[in-house]
Amino acid sequence: MVKVGFYYNKSWFFLFFIEFSLFVFILRISGGIIEILVFLRINLKELDLNLLRAQMPFIQGTRKGTRKGVILDLKTVKERWE
């Protein structure tokens, strides 16, 4: 009877530990998702401009020069975006 009680207590502690660690893991994931959403909401305009800049990095004939492979600056991207 002592061994059965000992094993029962040990397995109960193990199950509680697994459940608690899963709960903490879910909390960390949801907190990270909320933090990412808040960050995207704050920097949404800059993110749109950076995505546009990443989609077309090499443009001919910008204000900086007519040479091939000139990287757009943020002001040119903003003018083209609006």
Backbone torsions as a table, in degrees:
resi	resn	phi	psi	omega
1	MET	NA	-34.4	-179.9
2	VAL	-67.6	-41.1	179.7
3	LYS	-65.3	-40.8	-180.0
4	VAL	-63.5	-42.3	178.4
5	GLY	-64.8	-38.5	179.7
6	PHE	-65.7	-45.3	178.6
7	TYR	-65.3	-37.3	179.3
8	TYR	-63.8	-44.9	179.7
9	ASN	-64.9	-38.6	-179.3
10	LYS	-65.9	-44.0	-179.9
11	SER	-68.2	-35.2	178.4
12	TRP	-63.8	-41.4	178.6
13	PHE	-65.1	-40.0	-179.9
14	PHE	-64.2	-43.9	178.9
15	LEU	-64.8	-40.2	178.1
16	PHE	-63.4	-40.0	179.2
17	PHE	-63.9	-43.0	178.7
18	ILE	-63.8	-44.4	-179.1
19	GLU	-63.9	-42.6	-179.9
20	PHE	-65.8	-40.9	-180.0
21	SER	-67.6	-36.8	175.6
22	LEU	-64.5	-39.8	178.6
23	PHE	-62.7	-43.9	178.9
24	VAL	-65.0	-39.2	179.6
25	PHE	-63.5	-43.2	179.1
26	ILE	-65.2	-40.2	177.8
27	LEU	-62.6	-42.4	-179.5
28	ARG	-65.5	-40.5	179.7
29	ILE	-65.2	-45.5	-179.0
30	SER	-66.4	-37.6	176.6
31	GLY	-64.1	-39.1	177.4
32	GLY	-65.7	-39.8	178.7
33	ILE	-65.4	-42.2	179.3
34	ILE	-64.5	-40.3	179.2
35	GLU	-64.1	-40.7	177.9
36	ILE	-64.4	-41.6	-179.7
37	LEU	-64.7	-40.7	178.1
38	VAL	-64.5	-41.0	179.2
39	PHE	-64.1	-40.9	178.9
40	LEU	-67.8	-35.4	179.5
41	ARG	-67.4	-36.0	179.8
42	ILE	-70.9	-44.6	-172.8
43	ASN	-104.9	36.2	-173.5
44	LEU	-69.2	-42.2	-178.9
45	LYS	-66.1	-45.0	178.7
46	GLU	-65.1	-35.7	179.6
47	LEU	-66.0	-41.2	177.1
48	ASP	-61.3	-42.8	-179.8
49	LEU	-66.0	-39.7	-179.8
50	ASN	-68.8	-36.6	177.5
51	LEU	-66.0	-40.4	177.7
52	LEU	-64.6	-38.1	179.3
53	ARG	-68.0	-34.2	179.8
54	ALA	-75.3	-27.1	-177.8
55	GLN	-74.7	-34.9	179.6
56	MET	-129.5	77.2	-176.3
57	PRO	-76.8	-27.2	-175.8
58	PHE	-115.1	111.5	-177.6
59	ILE	-127.9	137.1	175.7
60	GLN	-85.4	147.5	170.8
61	GLY	72.1	36.9	173.9
62	THR	-82.5	-178.5	-177.9
63	ARG	-69.5	-21.3	-178.3
64	LYS	-77.1	-22.1	179.8
65	GLY	163.3	170.9	-178.0
66	THR	-103.3	4.2	-178.6
67	ARG	-70.9	150.4	-179.1
68	LYS	-72.1	139.4	176.6
69	GLY	87.8	21.9	177.0
70	VAL	-78.7	127.9	-179.0
71	ILE	-83.4	133.6	-178.3
72	LEU	-67.3	141.2	170.3
73	ASP	-90.2	169.0	-171.3
74	LEU	-66.8	-32.0	-179.6
75	LYS	-67.5	-40.2	177.7
76	THR	-65.9	-40.6	177.7
77	VAL	-63.0	-40.4	179.4
78	LYS	-64.5	-40.6	178.1
79	GLU	-64.9	-41.5	179.3
80	ARG	-69.8	-31.9	-178.1
81	TRP	-71.1	-37.6	-178.0
82	GLU	-86.9	NA	NA
